[in-house]
Amino acid sequence: MAYDLITMGRIGVDLYPLQTGVPLAQVSSFGKFLGGSATNVAVAAARLGRNTAVITRTGEDAFGAYLHEALRGFGVDDRWVTSVPGLNTPVTFCEIFPPDDFPLYFYRQPKAPDLEIDAHELDLDAVRDARIFWITGTGLSEEPSRTATLAALAHRAKSGTTVFDLDWRPMFWRGDISGSRRGPDAARPFYVEALKHATVAVGNLDEVEVATGVREPQAAAQALLDAGVEIAVVKQGPKGVLAVSRDGDRAEVPPLPVNVLNGLGAGDAFGGSLCHGLLEGWDLEKIMRHANAAGAIVASRLECSSAMPTREEIDAALAAGAVL
């Protein structure tokens, strides 16, 4: 069976405060949710009716068991979610200061299991046959995940649609054995290699600068096309999103008005909707408007995975011209 979408990358437990505008030290209660960018994208696409699966790893612990249950509940195939003895399932905390301040605290030490994905354990035929395959920049940050990610891309050889979520998280890029951090210049060669195998690249201004060395949106989009992709998607924050294709199509779409509660997860909803639109064969502008609406809906809600919208909710937001 060929999947509509297979994603590969982070998974974890989000422990989000149930109070807003409160520092983490003063929060008294939390909600527990499935998290991790690549995993959330699979959930978002499944919510839109797509047949999805995720390749990732958890700890051999109670939180790992919870994530399997949550994935199945969302309709995401968990057959390639395996455990790593001796490592803990990651947890992530955040603070919520609407409309635009949402500090994240990642607990992924000494190493996150999702960075232990091994090339020898991949179902490469399933990766090749999926209609869309989605990988992230974080998957390139450490071995053996880096080699596994590049091996999957090489085996797929641009069959179908291959999306590279640039996903720059500097705190995940550890340097030498002393733990010193590596900057964008050290990460860029791995981004360049992944771009050679991708057909779509998605990132915000910081992320496209890491990948290409260019920050200006139009120039960055062209740099991504020059690096090998067919479609470049550049998120510009309050200015909306720019999408440019190699064949000359172009769309620049403003954000949908929304009262933001928690901006975390909006990008993953955008990604799931992007995949849905690509599978539907929509034009770039329709894909971007639909994806913007999906992201805005999640930004109006506390959680990420369980907040992913349905087709009906996205259609309603687009019809209203805002998230109500």
Salt bridges, closest charged atoms under 4 A:
ASP4 OD2 - ARG50 NH1 3.98
ASP4 OD1 - ARG131 NH1 3.26
ASP77 OD2 - ARG79 NE 2.93
ASP78 OD2 - HIS68 ND1 2.78
ASP78 OD2 - ARG72 NE 2.77
ASP114 OD1 - ARG108 NH2 2.79
GLU116 OE2 - LYS111 NZ 2.57
ASP118 OD1 - HIS120 ND1 2.90
GLU121 OE1 - ARG57 NH1 3.81
ASP125 OD1 - ARG128 NH1 3.06
ASP125 OD1 - HIS155 NE2 3.72
ASP129 OD1 - ARG128 NE 3.09
GLU142 OE2 - ARG174 NE 3.04
GLU143 OE2 - ARG146 NH1 3.70
ASP167 OD2 - ARG10 NH1 3.06
ASP167 OD1 - ARG169 NE 3.64
ASP185 OD1 - ARG188 NH1 3.12
GLU193 OE1 - LYS196 NZ 3.29
GLU193 OE2 - HIS197 NE2 3.38
ASP206 OD1 - ARG215 NH1 2.71
GLU209 OE1 - ARG215 NH1 3.01
GLU230 OE1 - ARG246 NE 3.47
GLU252 OE1 - ARG250 NH2 2.85
GLU280 OE2 - ARG50 NH2 2.53
GLU285 OE2 - ARG289 NH2 2.96
GLU313 OE2 - ARG301 NH2 3.02
